[in-house]
Amino acid sequence: MALDSQLLEILACPDTHHTPLDYDAEAATLTCPQCQRIFEVRDGIPVLLLDEARGGPSEAA
């Protein structure tokens, strides 16, 4: 399921001062270009919770 283009224009990473998200429809994910966190899209709903994101600064080794 594709996300509405108007919704994609306003979605942004929930971390402070981060940028709009890049949408990958095939993988059903949204990625923050700044922190590299990956947020899932479940049943057409973006899950923008930092605790559920993959990647990002907390996973850097």
PDB file with SEQRES, HELIX, SHEET and CRYST1 records, atoms N, CA, C and O in Angstrom:
SEQRES   1 A   61  MET ALA LEU ASP SER GLN LEU LEU GLU ILE LEU ALA CYS          
SEQRES   2 A   61  PRO ASP THR HIS HIS THR PRO LEU ASP TYR ASP ALA GLU          
SEQRES   3 A   61  ALA ALA THR LEU THR CYS PRO GLN CYS GLN ARG ILE PHE          
SEQRES   4 A   61  GLU VAL ARG ASP GLY ILE PRO VAL LEU LEU LEU ASP GLU          
SEQRES   5 A   61  ALA ARG GLY GLY PRO SER GLU ALA ALA                          
HELIX    1 AA1 SER A    5  ILE A   10  1                                   6    
HELIX    2 AA2 LEU A   50  GLU A   52  5                                   3    
HELIX    3 AA3 PRO A   57  GLU A   59  5                                   3    
SHEET    1 AA1 4 ASP A  22  ASP A  24  0                                        
SHEET    2 AA1 4 THR A  29  THR A  31 -1                                        
SHEET    3 AA1 4 ILE A  38  ARG A  42 -1                                        
SHEET    4 AA1 4 ILE A  45  PRO A  46 -1                                        
CRYST1    1.000    1.000    1.000  90.00  90.00  90.00 P 1           1          
ATOM      1  N   MET A   1       0.843  -1.181   0.000  1.00  0.00           N  
ATOM      2  CA  MET A   1       0.000   0.000   0.000  1.00  0.00           C  
ATOM      3  C   MET A   1       0.888   1.245   0.000  1.00  0.00           C  
ATOM      4  O   MET A   1       1.777   1.379   0.842  1.00  0.00           O  
ATOM      5  N   ALA A   2       0.650   2.132  -0.925  1.00  0.00           N  
ATOM      6  CA  ALA A   2       1.441   3.357  -1.026  1.00  0.00           C  
ATOM      7  C   ALA A   2       0.903   4.422  -0.075  1.00  0.00           C  
ATOM      8  O   ALA A   2      -0.299   4.502   0.180  1.00  0.00           O  
ATOM      9  N   LEU A   3       1.807   5.224   0.434  1.00  0.00           N  
ATOM     10  CA  LEU A   3       1.407   6.331   1.300  1.00  0.00           C  
ATOM     11  C   LEU A   3       1.030   7.533   0.447  1.00  0.00           C  
ATOM     12  O   LEU A   3       1.588   7.737  -0.631  1.00  0.00           O  
ATOM     13  N   ASP A   4       0.106   8.307   0.919  1.00  0.00           N  
ATOM     14  CA  ASP A   4      -0.352   9.512   0.234  1.00  0.00           C  
ATOM     15  C   ASP A   4       0.813  10.497   0.096  1.00  0.00           C  
ATOM     16  O   ASP A   4       1.572  10.697   1.045  1.00  0.00           O  
ATOM     17  N   SER A   5       0.955  11.103  -1.070  1.00  0.00           N  
ATOM     18  CA  SER A   5       2.070  12.025  -1.315  1.00  0.00           C  
ATOM     19  C   SER A   5       2.010  13.250  -0.400  1.00  0.00           C  
ATOM     20  O   SER A   5       3.052  13.774  -0.007  1.00  0.00           O  
ATOM     21  N   GLN A   6       0.801  13.714  -0.057  1.00  0.00           N  
ATOM     22  CA  GLN A   6       0.682  14.855   0.860  1.00  0.00           C  
ATOM     23  C   GLN A   6       1.151  14.481   2.263  1.00  0.00           C  
ATOM     24  O   GLN A   6       1.750  15.300   2.959  1.00  0.00           O  
ATOM     25  N   LEU A   7       0.882  13.256   2.674  1.00  0.00           N  
ATOM     26  CA  LEU A   7       1.347  12.785   3.979  1.00  0.00           C  
ATOM     27  C   LEU A   7       2.873  12.709   3.991  1.00  0.00           C  
ATOM     28  O   LEU A   7       3.510  13.119   4.961  1.00  0.00           O  
ATOM     29  N   LEU A   8       3.450  12.192   2.927  1.00  0.00           N  
ATOM     30  CA  LEU A   8       4.910  12.074   2.850  1.00  0.00           C  
ATOM     31  C   LEU A   8       5.602  13.439   2.936  1.00  0.00           C  
ATOM     32  O   LEU A   8       6.719  13.537   3.445  1.00  0.00           O  
ATOM     33  N   GLU A   9       4.947  14.481   2.444  1.00  0.00           N  
ATOM     34  CA  GLU A   9       5.530  15.825   2.495  1.00  0.00           C  
ATOM     35  C   GLU A   9       5.658  16.353   3.924  1.00  0.00           C  
ATOM     36  O   GLU A   9       6.555  17.145   4.211  1.00  0.00           O  
ATOM     37  N   ILE A  10       4.773  15.926   4.818  1.00  0.00           N  
ATOM     38  CA  ILE A  10       4.799  16.469   6.184  1.00  0.00           C  
ATOM     39  C   ILE A  10       5.436  15.532   7.204  1.00  0.00           C  
ATOM     40  O   ILE A  10       5.764  15.964   8.309  1.00  0.00           O  
ATOM     41  N   LEU A  11       5.618  14.257   6.856  1.00  0.00           N  
ATOM     42  CA  LEU A  11       6.244  13.331   7.798  1.00  0.00           C  
ATOM     43  C   LEU A  11       7.716  13.670   7.977  1.00  0.00           C  
ATOM     44  O   LEU A  11       8.412  13.992   7.015  1.00  0.00           O  
ATOM     45  N   ALA A  12       8.177  13.595   9.206  1.00  0.00           N  
ATOM     46  CA  ALA A  12       9.593  13.841   9.489  1.00  0.00           C  
ATOM     47  C   ALA A  12      10.021  12.945  10.639  1.00  0.00           C  
ATOM     48  O   ALA A  12       9.187  12.461  11.405  1.00  0.00           O  
ATOM     49  N   CYS A  13      11.295  12.733  10.753  1.00  0.00           N  
ATOM     50  CA  CYS A  13      11.854  11.941  11.841  1.00  0.00           C  
ATOM     51  C   CYS A  13      11.441  12.580  13.171  1.00  0.00           C  
ATOM     52  O   CYS A  13      11.522  13.800  13.313  1.00  0.00           O  
ATOM     53  N   PRO A  14      11.001  11.779  14.146  1.00  0.00           N  
ATOM     54  CA  PRO A  14      10.580  12.331  15.425  1.00  0.00           C  
ATOM     55  C   PRO A  14      11.727  12.818  16.303  1.00  0.00           C  
ATOM     56  O   PRO A  14      11.481  13.457  17.326  1.00  0.00           O  
ATOM     57  N   ASP A  15      12.963  12.535  15.932  1.00  0.00           N  
ATOM     58  CA  ASP A  15      14.100  13.048  16.699  1.00  0.00           C  
ATOM     59  C   ASP A  15      14.214  14.554  16.453  1.00  0.00           C  
ATOM     60  O   ASP A  15      13.820  15.043  15.394  1.00  0.00           O  
ATOM     61  N   THR A  16      14.734  15.262  17.398  1.00  0.00           N  
ATOM     62  CA  THR A  16      14.807  16.727  17.338  1.00  0.00           C  
ATOM     63  C   THR A  16      15.567  17.216  16.118  1.00  0.00           C  
ATOM     64  O   THR A  16      16.676  16.761  15.835  1.00  0.00           O  
ATOM     65  N   HIS A  17      14.958  18.143  15.405  1.00  0.00           N  
ATOM     66  CA  HIS A  17      15.567  18.854  14.267  1.00  0.00           C  
ATOM     67  C   HIS A  17      16.007  17.947  13.125  1.00  0.00           C  
ATOM     68  O   HIS A  17      16.973  18.262  12.430  1.00  0.00           O  
ATOM     69  N   HIS A  18      15.326  16.841  12.919  1.00  0.00           N  
ATOM     70  CA  HIS A  18      15.700  15.967  11.812  1.00  0.00           C  
ATOM     71  C   HIS A  18      14.872  16.264  10.579  1.00  0.00           C  
ATOM     72  O   HIS A  18      13.892  17.007  10.630  1.00  0.00           O  
ATOM     73  N   THR A  19      15.272  15.686   9.502  1.00  0.00           N  
ATOM     74  CA  THR A  19      14.760  16.020   8.181  1.00  0.00           C  
ATOM     75  C   THR A  19      13.563  15.166   7.782  1.00  0.00           C  
ATOM     76  O   THR A  19      13.234  14.195   8.463  1.00  0.00           O  
ATOM     77  N   PRO A  20      12.913  15.528   6.681  1.00  0.00           N  
ATOM     78  CA  PRO A  20      11.844  14.677   6.145  1.00  0.00           C  
ATOM     79  C   PRO A  20      12.373  13.278   5.823  1.00  0.00           C  
ATOM     80  O   PRO A  20      13.574  13.083   5.638  1.00  0.00           O  
ATOM     81  N   LEU A  21      11.475  12.329   5.760  1.00  0.00           N  
ATOM     82  CA  LEU A  21      11.848  10.930   5.587  1.00  0.00           C  
ATOM     83  C   LEU A  21      11.801  10.498   4.126  1.00  0.00           C  
ATOM     84  O   LEU A  21      11.013  11.017   3.336  1.00  0.00           O  
ATOM     85  N   ASP A  22      12.658   9.537   3.781  1.00  0.00           N  
ATOM     86  CA  ASP A  22      12.665   8.934   2.450  1.00  0.00           C  
ATOM     87  C   ASP A  22      11.815   7.671   2.510  1.00  0.00           C  
ATOM     88  O   ASP A  22      12.010   6.828   3.385  1.00  0.00           O  
ATOM     89  N   TYR A  23      10.871   7.541   1.579  1.00  0.00           N  
ATOM     90  CA  TYR A  23       9.943   6.412   1.576  1.00  0.00           C  
ATOM     91  C   TYR A  23      10.376   5.352   0.589  1.00  0.00           C  
ATOM     92  O   TYR A  23      10.654   5.652  -0.572  1.00  0.00           O  
ATOM     93  N   ASP A  24      10.437   4.106   1.047  1.00  0.00           N  
ATOM     94  CA  ASP A  24      10.692   2.955   0.181  1.00  0.00           C  
ATOM     95  C   ASP A  24       9.428   2.106   0.187  1.00  0.00           C  
ATOM     96  O   ASP A  24       9.194   1.339   1.122  1.00  0.00           O  
ATOM     97  N   ALA A  25       8.610   2.242  -0.858  1.00  0.00           N  
ATOM     98  CA  ALA A  25       7.324   1.557  -0.917  1.00  0.00           C  
ATOM     99  C   ALA A  25       7.489   0.041  -0.943  1.00  0.00           C  
ATOM    100  O   ALA A  25       6.702  -0.680  -0.329  1.00  0.00           O  
ATOM    101  N   GLU A  26       8.498  -0.441  -1.645  1.00  0.00           N  
ATOM    102  CA  GLU A  26       8.707  -1.889  -1.759  1.00  0.00           C  
ATOM    103  C   GLU A  26       9.056  -2.515  -0.407  1.00  0.00           C  
ATOM    104  O   GLU A  26       8.566  -3.596  -0.080  1.00  0.00           O  
ATOM    105  N   ALA A  27       9.894  -1.848   0.371  1.00  0.00           N  
ATOM    106  CA  ALA A  27      10.289  -2.361   1.687  1.00  0.00           C  
ATOM    107  C   ALA A  27       9.323  -1.935   2.787  1.00  0.00           C  
ATOM    108  O   ALA A  27       9.410  -2.430   3.911  1.00  0.00           O  
ATOM    109  N   ALA A  28       8.402  -1.020   2.475  1.00  0.00           N  
ATOM    110  CA  ALA A  28       7.445  -0.467   3.450  1.00  0.00           C  
ATOM    111  C   ALA A  28       8.184   0.142   4.634  1.00  0.00           C  
ATOM    112  O   ALA A  28       7.916  -0.179   5.792  1.00  0.00           O  
ATOM    113  N   THR A  29       9.133   1.040   4.308  1.00  0.00           N  
ATOM    114  CA  THR A  29       9.906   1.711   5.346  1.00  0.00           C  
ATOM    115  C   THR A  29      10.072   3.188   5.022  1.00  0.00           C  
ATOM    116  O   THR A  29       9.968   3.614   3.872  1.00  0.00           O  
ATOM    117  N   LEU A  30      10.331   3.945   6.066  1.00  0.00           N  
ATOM    118  CA  LEU A  30      10.690   5.355   5.964  1.00  0.00           C  
ATOM    119  C   LEU A  30      12.060   5.496   6.618  1.00  0.00           C  
ATOM    120  O   LEU A  30      12.274   4.980   7.715  1.00  0.00           O  
ATOM    121  N   THR A  31      12.984   6.183   5.963  1.00  0.00           N  
ATOM    122  CA  THR A  31      14.338   6.328   6.480  1.00  0.00           C  
ATOM    123  C   THR A  31      14.677   7.801   6.661  1.00  0.00           C  
ATOM    124  O   THR A  31      14.401   8.625   5.789  1.00  0.00           O  
ATOM    125  N   CYS A  32      15.280   8.123   7.804  1.00  0.00           N  
ATOM    126  CA  CYS A  32      15.747   9.486   8.053  1.00  0.00           C  
ATOM    127  C   CYS A  32      17.133   9.634   7.434  1.00  0.00           C  
ATOM    128  O   CYS A  32      18.056   8.919   7.826  1.00  0.00           O  
ATOM    129  N   PRO A  33      17.299  10.547   6.475  1.00  0.00           N  
ATOM    130  CA  PRO A  33      18.613  10.722   5.849  1.00  0.00           C  
ATOM    131  C   PRO A  33      19.668  11.258   6.818  1.00  0.00           C  
ATOM    132  O   PRO A  33      20.865  11.107   6.571  1.00  0.00           O  
ATOM    133  N   GLN A  34      19.240  11.876   7.904  1.00  0.00           N  
ATOM    134  CA  GLN A  34      20.189  12.470   8.840  1.00  0.00           C  
ATOM    135  C   GLN A  34      20.732  11.446   9.840  1.00  0.00           C  
ATOM    136  O   GLN A  34      21.947  11.338  10.006  1.00  0.00           O  
ATOM    137  N   CYS A  35      19.854  10.695  10.507  1.00  0.00           N  
ATOM    138  CA  CYS A  35      20.315   9.774  11.551  1.00  0.00           C  
ATOM    139  C   CYS A  35      20.313   8.318  11.099  1.00  0.00           C  
ATOM    140  O   CYS A  35      20.801   7.447  11.819  1.00  0.00           O  
ATOM    141  N   GLN A  36      19.768   8.045   9.914  1.00  0.00           N  
ATOM    142  CA  GLN A  36      19.718   6.702   9.323  1.00  0.00           C  
ATOM    143  C   GLN A  36      18.783   5.739  10.052  1.00  0.00           C  
ATOM    144  O   GLN A  36      18.873   4.528   9.851  1.00  0.00           O  
ATOM    145  N   ARG A  37      17.888   6.255  10.894  1.00  0.00           N  
ATOM    146  CA  ARG A  37      16.889   5.385  11.509  1.00  0.00           C  
ATOM    147  C   ARG A  37      15.893   4.947  10.435  1.00  0.00           C  
ATOM    148  O   ARG A  37      15.558   5.710   9.529  1.00  0.00           O  
ATOM    149  N   ILE A  38      15.430   3.706  10.557  1.00  0.00           N  
ATOM    150  CA  ILE A  38      14.462   3.150   9.623  1.00  0.00           C  
ATOM    151  C   ILE A  38      13.179   2.853  10.394  1.00  0.00           C  
ATOM    152  O   ILE A  38      13.185   2.126  11.387  1.00  0.00           O  
ATOM    153  N   PHE A  39      12.074   3.434   9.911  1.00  0.00           N  
ATOM    154  CA  PHE A  39      10.770   3.271  10.531  1.00  0.00           C  
ATOM    155  C   PHE A  39       9.894   2.414   9.633  1.00  0.00           C  
ATOM    156  O   PHE A  39       9.853   2.630   8.422  1.00  0.00           O  
ATOM    157  N   GLU A  40       9.197   1.450  10.207  1.00  0.00           N  
ATOM    158  CA  GLU A  40       8.319   0.576   9.434  1.00  0.00           C  
ATOM    159  C   GLU A  40       6.994   1.260   9.129  1.00  0.00           C  
ATOM    160  O   GLU A  40       6.543   2.146   9.855  1.00  0.00           O  
ATOM    161  N   VAL A  41       6.390   0.823   8.040  1.00  0.00           N  
ATOM    162  CA  VAL A  41       5.029   1.218   7.700  1.00  0.00           C  
ATOM    163  C   VAL A  41       4.214  -0.067   7.803  1.00  0.00           C  
ATOM    164  O   VAL A  41       4.405  -0.995   7.017  1.00  0.00           O  
ATOM    165  N   ARG A  42       3.299  -0.117   8.779  1.00  0.00           N  
ATOM    166  CA  ARG A  42       2.499  -1.316   9.016  1.00  0.00           C  
ATOM    167  C   ARG A  42       1.048  -1.050   8.622  1.00  0.00           C  
ATOM    168  O   ARG A  42       0.411  -0.129   9.132  1.00  0.00           O  
ATOM    169  N   ASP A  43       0.544  -1.862   7.716  1.00  0.00           N  
ATOM    170  CA  ASP A  43      -0.841  -1.712   7.239  1.00  0.00           C  
ATOM    171  C   ASP A  43      -1.133  -0.293   6.785  1.00  0.00           C  
ATOM    172  O   ASP A  43      -2.223   0.232   7.012  1.00  0.00           O  
ATOM    173  N   GLY A  44      -0.142   0.330   6.137  1.00  0.00           N  
ATOM    174  CA  GLY A  44      -0.316   1.676   5.606  1.00  0.00           C  
ATOM    175  C   GLY A  44      -0.154   2.786   6.634  1.00  0.00           C  
ATOM    176  O   GLY A  44      -0.403   3.953   6.332  1.00  0.00           O  
ATOM    177  N   ILE A  45       0.265   2.427   7.860  1.00  0.00           N  
ATOM    178  CA  ILE A  45       0.421   3.418   8.926  1.00  0.00           C  
ATOM    179  C   ILE A  45       1.900   3.522   9.312  1.00  0.00           C  
ATOM    180  O   ILE A  45       2.497   2.530   9.729  1.00  0.00           O  
ATOM    181  N   PRO A  46       2.501   4.720   9.176  1.00  0.00           N  
ATOM    182  CA  PRO A  46       3.895   4.897   9.578  1.00  0.00           C  
ATOM    183  C   PRO A  46       4.031   4.780  11.099  1.00  0.00           C  
ATOM    184  O   PRO A  46       3.290   5.415  11.850  1.00  0.00           O  
ATOM    185  N   VAL A  47       4.978   3.967  11.535  1.00  0.00           N  
ATOM    186  CA  VAL A  47       5.239   3.794  12.962  1.00  0.00           C  
ATOM    187  C   VAL A  47       6.473   4.638  13.293  1.00  0.00           C  
ATOM    188  O   VAL A  47       7.605   4.174  13.160  1.00  0.00           O  
ATOM    189  N   LEU A  48       6.241   5.877  13.725  1.00  0.00           N  
ATOM    190  CA  LEU A  48       7.335   6.823  13.961  1.00  0.00           C  
ATOM    191  C   LEU A  48       7.694   6.891  15.440  1.00  0.00           C  
ATOM    192  O   LEU A  48       7.697   7.964  16.043  1.00  0.00           O  
ATOM    193  N   LEU A  49       7.994   5.740  16.007  1.00  0.00           N  
ATOM    194  CA  LEU A  49       8.410   5.658  17.403  1.00  0.00           C  
ATOM    195  C   LEU A  49       9.912   5.371  17.440  1.00  0.00           C  
ATOM    196  O   LEU A  49      10.380   4.402  16.843  1.00  0.00           O  
ATOM    197  N   LEU A  50      10.655   6.216  18.141  1.00  0.00           N  
ATOM    198  CA  LEU A  50      12.107   6.031  18.202  1.00  0.00           C  
ATOM    199  C   LEU A  50      12.472   4.678  18.793  1.00  0.00           C  
ATOM    200  O   LEU A  50      13.462   4.073  18.382  1.00  0.00           O  
ATOM    201  N   ASP A  51      11.691   4.195  19.748  1.00  0.00           N  
ATOM    202  CA  ASP A  51      11.974   2.908  20.392  1.00  0.00           C  
ATOM    203  C   ASP A  51      11.803   1.722  19.438  1.00  0.00           C  
ATOM    204  O   ASP A  51      12.383   0.659  19.664  1.00  0.00           O  
ATOM    205  N   GLU A  52      11.022   1.893  18.388  1.00  0.00           N  
ATOM    206  CA  GLU A  52      10.775   0.798  17.449  1.00  0.00           C  
ATOM    207  C   GLU A  52      11.577   0.930  16.153  1.00  0.00           C  
ATOM    208  O   GLU A  52      11.518   0.050  15.293  1.00  0.00           O  
ATOM    209  N   ALA A  53      12.316   2.012  16.013  1.00  0.00           N  
ATOM    210  CA  ALA A  53      13.110   2.236  14.798  1.00  0.00           C  
ATOM    211  C   ALA A  53      14.317   1.309  14.780  1.00  0.00           C  
ATOM    212  O   ALA A  53      14.838   0.913  15.822  1.00  0.00           O  
ATOM    213  N   ARG A  54      14.747   0.975  13.569  1.00  0.00           N  
ATOM    214  CA  ARG A  54      15.983   0.193  13.393  1.00  0.00           C  
ATOM    215  C   ARG A  54      17.084   1.149  12.968  1.00  0.00           C  
ATOM    216  O   ARG A  54      16.822   2.178  12.345  1.00  0.00           O  
ATOM    217  N   GLY A  55      18.320   0.800  13.312  1.00  0.00           N  
ATOM    218  CA  GLY A  55      19.457   1.631  12.913  1.00  0.00           C  
ATOM    219  C   GLY A  55      19.565   2.873  13.761  1.00  0.00           C  
ATOM    220  O   GLY A  55      18.993   2.955  14.848  1.00  0.00           O  
ATOM    221  N   GLY A  56      20.302   3.837  13.253  1.00  0.00           N  
ATOM    222  CA  GLY A  56      20.454   5.091  13.965  1.00  0.00           C  
ATOM    223  C   GLY A  56      21.614   5.093  14.932  1.00  0.00           C  
ATOM    224  O   GLY A  56      22.348   4.110  15.027  1.00  0.00           O  
ATOM    225  N   PRO A  57      21.787   6.190  15.652  1.00  0.00           N  
ATOM    226  CA  PRO A  57      22.950   6.358  16.535  1.00  0.00           C  
ATOM    227  C   PRO A  57      23.034   5.350  17.660  1.00  0.00           C  
ATOM    228  O   PRO A  57      24.139   4.999  18.072  1.00  0.00           O  
ATOM    229  N   SER A  58      21.909   4.868  18.176  1.00  0.00           N  
ATOM    230  CA  SER A  58      21.962   3.935  19.304  1.00  0.00           C  
ATOM    231  C   SER A  58      22.486   2.568  18.907  1.00  0.00           C  
ATOM    232  O   SER A  58      22.921   1.807  19.772  1.00  0.00           O  
ATOM    233  N   GLU A  59      22.458   2.234  17.617  1.00  0.00           N  
ATOM    234  CA  GLU A  59      22.934   0.937  17.158  1.00  0.00           C  
ATOM    235  C   GLU A  59      24.338   1.016  16.564  1.00  0.00           C  
ATOM    236  O   GLU A  59      24.870   0.004  16.108  1.00  0.00           O  
ATOM    237  N   ALA A  60      24.935   2.183  16.563  1.00  0.00           N  
ATOM    238  CA  ALA A  60      26.304   2.312  16.038  1.00  0.00           C  
ATOM    239  C   ALA A  60      27.268   1.633  16.995  1.00  0.00           C  
ATOM    240  O   ALA A  60      27.194   1.808  18.211  1.00  0.00           O  
ATOM    241  N   ALA A  61      28.152   0.872  16.431  1.00  0.00           N  
ATOM    242  CA  ALA A  61      29.097   0.136  17.296  1.00  0.00           C  
ATOM    243  C   ALA A  61      30.466   0.735  17.270  1.00  0.00           C  
ATOM    244  O   ALA A  61      31.371   0.237  17.940  1.00  0.00           O  
TER     245      ALA A  61                                                      
END                                                                             
